[in-house]
Amino acid sequence: MKQKSLKRLGGAAALVLVAYLAALAATAPASVVWRVAEPRLELPFALEIAAVSGSAWRGRADGLRIDGRDAGTLAWRWQPAALLTGRLGLAVDWEDGRDRVNGRLRLSPGELQAQGVRGTLAAQRLQEWFDLPLLLDGQIGLDLSAIAWQFDGGFQTAEGTLFWGNAAAGLPRPIPLGEYRGVLGLRDGMLLTEIESAPESPLDVAGAAGWRPDGGHWVDLVLQTAADAAPALSSALDAAARAQPDGSHRIRLGETGGGPGHPEGLQ
């Protein structure tokens, strides 16, 4: 009986010690935690933060820059239950101007998971982030159930939908295009998006695009202008895409490869 009591006492003491250490870590200044954690994250991109405030439990990072590009502000709340799965869990809220996205992150060595990602951002931001050779307008809506990305193995999970409302694109000024939806999927570690347009859109779009964080990408789209589309849209399409015998146009860009969902012989 005495030995059992000692075991129970030892177990209780260990539990109290773990809870105490967790409380210390949670209340530690976020700036200190960041200095300790940053060199151990092994992120595949350059991340700069102008200022970190709050605690590890609840804090804020201002003046984010990713690969040299401004990336707004990130606020977080620690979710300790994720430690039971060996991951760091955070509920996050990102904003930059009118753009806002929130969700849950799970971080472990070599892997980043995102769950329940919801929000909106200006389409122009995509042009800035990906150095696209045309101007974009409209709003991008995010409704992502789950995304998992292994730093060495690419994307492992991708479930969700993207929406592009009041879409417009072109040079020297964006031309109205309509409404579009992209359904996420995977292929060979790439993030795959199957794209379709709303029936009333001036430009009908069907096809897919794939992307990796290291810059690898491909695009294979078939485009068809509506009968009442603006002449400027038809002219822009003639200049940007290859005309097909059926009157449609096709855009094929990026890496080579084959198989379902991946265009062959892309240049």
C-alpha positions in Angstrom: 0.0 0.0 0.0 2.8 2.3 0.9 4.5 1.7 -2.5 1.2 2.4 -4.4 0.8 5.7 -2.4 4.3 6.8 -3.3 3.6 6.0 -7.0 0.4 8.1 -6.9 2.3 10.9 -5.2 5.1 10.7 -7.7 2.6 10.8 -10.6 0.7 13.7 -9.1 4.0 15.6 -8.6 5.1 15.0 -12.2 1.7 16.2 -13.4 2.0 19.4 -11.3 5.5 19.9 -12.6 4.4 19.6 -16.3 1.5 22.0 -15.7 3.9 24.5 -14.0 6.4 24.3 -16.9 3.6 24.7 -19.4 2.3 27.7 -17.6 5.8 29.2 -17.5 6.1 28.7 -21.3 2.7 30.1 -22.0 3.3 33.3 -20.0 6.8 33.8 -21.4 7.3 37.0 -23.4 6.5 36.2 -27.1 9.7 38.1 -28.2 11.9 35.8 -26.1 10.1 32.6 -27.3 10.5 33.8 -31.0 14.2 34.3 -30.6 14.6 30.8 -29.2 12.2 29.2 -31.7 13.2 31.0 -35.0 16.4 29.1 -35.7 14.7 25.7 -35.0 11.7 26.2 -37.4 13.6 25.3 -40.6 11.2 27.3 -42.7 11.7 27.0 -46.5 11.2 30.8 -46.9 12.7 33.9 -45.4 10.6 35.3 -42.6 11.2 38.7 -41.0 9.2 40.3 -38.1 9.5 43.9 -37.1 8.0 43.6 -33.7 6.6 40.8 -31.5 4.4 41.6 -28.5 2.3 39.7 -25.9 3.1 36.2 -24.6 3.4 32.8 -26.0 -0.2 32.1 -25.0 -1.6 35.2 -26.8 0.4 37.6 -28.8 0.9 39.5 -32.0 3.6 39.9 -34.7 3.7 43.2 -36.6 5.5 44.1 -39.8 5.7 40.6 -41.3 7.8 40.1 -44.4 8.0 36.8 -46.4 10.8 36.5 -48.9 11.1 40.3 -48.8 7.4 41.0 -49.4 5.2 42.8 -46.9 2.8 40.4 -45.3 0.8 42.3 -42.7 0.1 41.4 -39.1 -0.5 38.0 -37.3 -2.2 37.6 -34.0 -2.3 34.2 -32.3 -3.8 32.2 -29.4 -2.0 29.1 -28.1 -4.0 25.9 -28.2 -2.3 23.6 -25.7 -4.4 20.5 -26.6 -2.3 20.1 -29.8 0.7 19.2 -27.7 -1.0 15.8 -27.1 -0.4 15.1 -30.8 3.2 16.3 -30.7 2.5 19.6 -32.5 2.4 23.3 -31.6 -1.2 24.5 -32.0 -2.2 28.1 -32.7 -5.4 29.8 -33.6 -4.4 32.7 -35.8 -5.8 35.9 -37.3 -4.0 37.5 -40.2 -4.8 41.0 -41.5 -3.3 43.5 -43.8 -5.4 46.5 -44.6 -8.9 45.2 -45.5 -7.6 41.7 -46.1 -8.4 39.2 -43.3 -7.9 35.5 -42.9 -8.2 33.3 -39.8 -7.7 29.6 -39.0 -5.8 27.0 -37.0 -2.2 26.1 -37.4 -0.4 22.9 -36.3 3.4 23.0 -36.5 5.8 20.1 -36.1 9.4 19.6 -37.2 9.3 19.6 -41.0 5.5 20.0 -41.4 2.9 22.7 -41.3 -0.9 22.0 -41.1 -3.7 24.5 -41.5 -7.3 23.8 -40.6 -10.6 25.8 -40.9 -9.0 28.6 -42.9 -11.6 31.3 -43.8 -11.3 34.9 -45.1 -11.0 37.3 -48.0 -8.2 39.2 -49.7 -7.8 41.5 -52.6 -7.0 39.7 -55.9 -4.3 42.3 -56.5 -2.3 40.7 -53.6 -1.9 37.5 -55.6 -0.3 39.6 -58.4 2.1 41.0 -55.9 3.0 37.7 -54.2 3.5 35.7 -57.4 4.8 38.5 -59.7 2.1 37.8 -62.2 2.5 39.8 -65.5 -0.9 41.4 -65.4 -3.2 43.4 -63.1 -5.8 41.7 -61.1 -9.0 43.0 -59.4 -11.8 41.6 -57.3 -12.0 39.6 -54.1 -10.6 36.2 -53.3 -12.6 34.1 -50.8 -11.0 31.2 -48.9 -12.9 28.3 -47.5 -10.2 25.7 -46.7 -11.0 22.6 -44.5 -7.4 21.3 -44.3 -4.0 21.8 -45.9 -0.9 19.8 -44.8 2.5 20.7 -46.2 5.8 18.8 -45.5 8.8 21.0 -46.1 10.7 18.2 -47.9 7.8 16.3 -49.5 5.4 19.0 -50.6 1.7 19.2 -50.0 0.1 16.1 -48.4 -3.5 17.2 -47.9 -5.6 19.9 -49.6 -9.3 20.2 -49.1 -11.3 23.3 -49.7 -12.5 25.9 -52.2 -11.3 29.3 -53.5 -13.7 31.9 -54.9 -12.9 34.9 -57.1 -15.7 37.4 -57.1 -16.0 40.4 -59.4 -12.9 39.0 -61.2 -10.9 41.3 -63.5 -7.5 40.9 -65.1 -5.4 42.4 -67.9 -3.1 45.2 -69.0 -2.9 48.2 -69.0 -6.1 47.9 -66.9 -8.1 44.9 -65.6 -11.0 43.7 -67.8 -14.1 42.3 -66.1 -14.2 38.5 -66.3 -17.0 37.2 -64.1 -17.1 34.9 -61.1 -14.9 31.8 -60.6 -14.4 28.9 -58.2 -11.4 26.7 -57.6 -11.6 23.3 -55.9 -8.3 22.2 -54.2 -6.6 18.8 -54.7 -3.2 17.2 -54.9 -0.8 15.8 -57.4 2.8 14.7 -56.7 3.2 17.1 -53.8 1.8 20.0 -55.7 -1.3 22.0 -54.7 -3.8 21.5 -57.5 -6.8 23.8 -58.3 -9.5 22.7 -60.6 -11.0 26.0 -62.0 -14.5 26.6 -63.3 -16.5 29.8 -64.1 -20.1 30.8 -63.2 -22.5 30.5 -66.2 -23.0 34.2 -66.6 -19.3 35.1 -66.7 -18.1 37.0 -69.8 -15.1 34.6 -70.0 -15.8 30.9 -69.5 -12.8 29.2 -68.0 -12.2 25.4 -67.5 -9.0 23.7 -66.5 -6.5 23.4 -63.7 -3.3 24.9 -62.2 -0.7 23.4 -59.9 1.8 25.2 -57.5 4.6 24.4 -55.1 6.1 26.9 -52.6 9.5 26.6 -54.3 8.1 28.3 -57.3 7.2 25.2 -59.4 3.9 25.6 -61.2 1.9 24.7 -64.3 -1.3 26.1 -65.8 -3.6 24.5 -68.4 -6.8 26.5 -69.1 -9.4 26.5 -71.9 -11.0 29.9 -72.3 -14.1 30.9 -74.3 -15.6 34.4 -74.5 -19.4 34.8 -74.2 -21.3 36.1 -77.2 -21.9 39.4 -75.5 -18.4 39.8 -74.2 -16.7 43.2 -74.6 -14.5 43.5 -77.7 -11.5 44.4 -75.4 -11.8 41.0 -73.8 -11.8 39.1 -77.1 -8.7 41.2 -78.3 -6.9 40.5 -75.0 -7.6 36.8 -75.3 -6.3 36.7 -78.9 -3.0 38.3 -77.7 -2.6 36.2 -74.6 -3.7 32.6 -75.6 -3.5 30.2 -78.5 -6.6 30.0 -80.6 -8.1 26.5 -81.0 -10.1 25.2 -84.1 -13.4 25.3 -82.1 -13.0 29.0 -81.4 -11.8 28.7 -77.8 -8.3 29.7 -76.6 -5.8 27.7 -74.5 -3.1 28.7 -72.1 -0.4 26.2 -71.1 2.4 27.3 -68.9 4.9 25.9 -66.5 6.6 22.6 -65.9 6.4 19.5 -68.1 4.7 16.4 -67.0 1.8 14.1 -67.7 -1.0 12.1 -66.2 -4.6 12.9 -65.1 -5.0 16.5 -63.9 -1.6 17.5 -65.2 -1.1 18.8 -68.7 1.5 17.2 -70.9 4.3 18.9 -72.6 3.9 22.3 -71.0 6.4 24.9 -72.0 
